[in-house]
């Protein structure tokens, strides 16, 4: 199992990103998680909407901005490889 270094919520509150030790940034849909269950309990296994693999080492930070009706969320991540990805 790889550790999660950071999480950040999108401006709409319906998405979040996670930054991991495995070098990936994962986008999660909170609406999809809620829609999976009718009784309000969380499912045991939820998959990310998409996984980004641009860093060559651990991803140490993540941030999201936007999410208003006129703009899309923008995600930025910083890695141990010394890069920032948008």
C-alpha positions as CSV (number, residue, x, y, z in Angstrom):
1,X,0.0,0.0,0.0
2,X,1.2,3.5,-0.8
3,X,0.7,6.4,1.5
4,X,-1.4,9.5,0.7
5,X,0.6,12.7,1.2
6,X,-2.1,15.3,0.6
7,X,-5.7,15.8,-0.4
8,X,-7.5,18.9,-1.7
9,X,-11.2,19.5,-2.4
10,X,-12.4,21.2,-5.6
11,X,-14.2,24.5,-5.5
12,X,-17.6,22.9,-5.9
13,X,-17.0,20.3,-3.1
14,X,-17.9,17.5,-5.5
15,X,-14.4,16.4,-6.4
16,X,-11.1,15.9,-4.6
17,X,-7.5,15.0,-5.5
18,X,-5.1,12.9,-3.6
19,X,-1.3,13.0,-3.9
20,X,0.5,9.7,-3.3
21,X,3.8,8.1,-2.5
22,X,3.4,6.1,-5.7
23,X,4.0,9.2,-7.8
24,X,0.3,9.6,-8.8
25,X,-2.4,12.2,-8.4
26,X,-5.9,10.8,-8.4
27,X,-9.1,12.6,-9.1
28,X,-12.1,11.4,-7.1
29,X,-15.8,12.2,-7.6
30,X,-17.7,12.5,-4.3
31,X,-21.0,12.6,-6.2
32,X,-20.2,9.2,-7.7
33,X,-19.5,7.8,-4.2
34,X,-22.8,9.1,-2.8
35,X,-24.7,7.7,-5.8
36,X,-23.2,4.2,-5.2
37,X,-25.1,3.7,-2.0
38,X,-28.8,4.2,-1.3
39,X,-28.7,3.6,2.4
40,X,-26.0,6.2,3.2
41,X,-23.2,3.7,4.0
42,X,-19.9,4.0,2.2
43,X,-18.9,1.3,-0.3
44,X,-15.8,-0.7,0.7
45,X,-13.9,0.0,-2.5
46,X,-14.1,3.2,-4.6
47,X,-12.0,3.8,-7.7
48,X,-10.7,7.2,-8.8
49,X,-12.2,8.8,-11.9
50,X,-8.7,9.3,-13.4
51,X,-5.1,8.8,-12.3
52,X,-2.4,11.2,-13.4
53,X,1.2,9.8,-13.5
54,X,3.4,12.8,-14.4
55,X,5.8,12.8,-11.4
56,X,8.9,10.5,-11.3
57,X,8.8,10.3,-7.5
58,X,6.5,10.9,-4.5
59,X,3.9,13.6,-4.9
60,X,4.1,15.7,-1.8
61,X,1.4,18.3,-2.3
62,X,-1.8,19.0,-4.2
63,X,-4.2,22.0,-4.6
64,X,-7.4,22.6,-6.5
65,X,-8.9,25.9,-7.6
66,X,-12.1,26.8,-9.4
67,X,-15.3,24.8,-9.7
68,X,-17.6,27.7,-10.3
69,X,-20.3,27.4,-12.9
70,X,-18.1,29.3,-15.4
71,X,-14.8,27.5,-14.8
72,X,-13.4,24.0,-14.5
73,X,-11.3,22.9,-11.5
74,X,-7.6,23.3,-12.0
75,X,-5.3,20.9,-10.1
76,X,-1.6,21.5,-9.3
77,X,0.8,19.1,-7.6
78,X,4.3,19.3,-6.4
79,X,6.6,16.3,-6.3
80,X,9.9,15.1,-4.7
81,X,11.3,15.2,-8.3
82,X,11.3,19.0,-8.0
83,X,8.5,19.6,-10.5
84,X,5.1,21.2,-10.3
85,X,2.4,19.8,-12.6
86,X,-0.8,21.5,-13.6
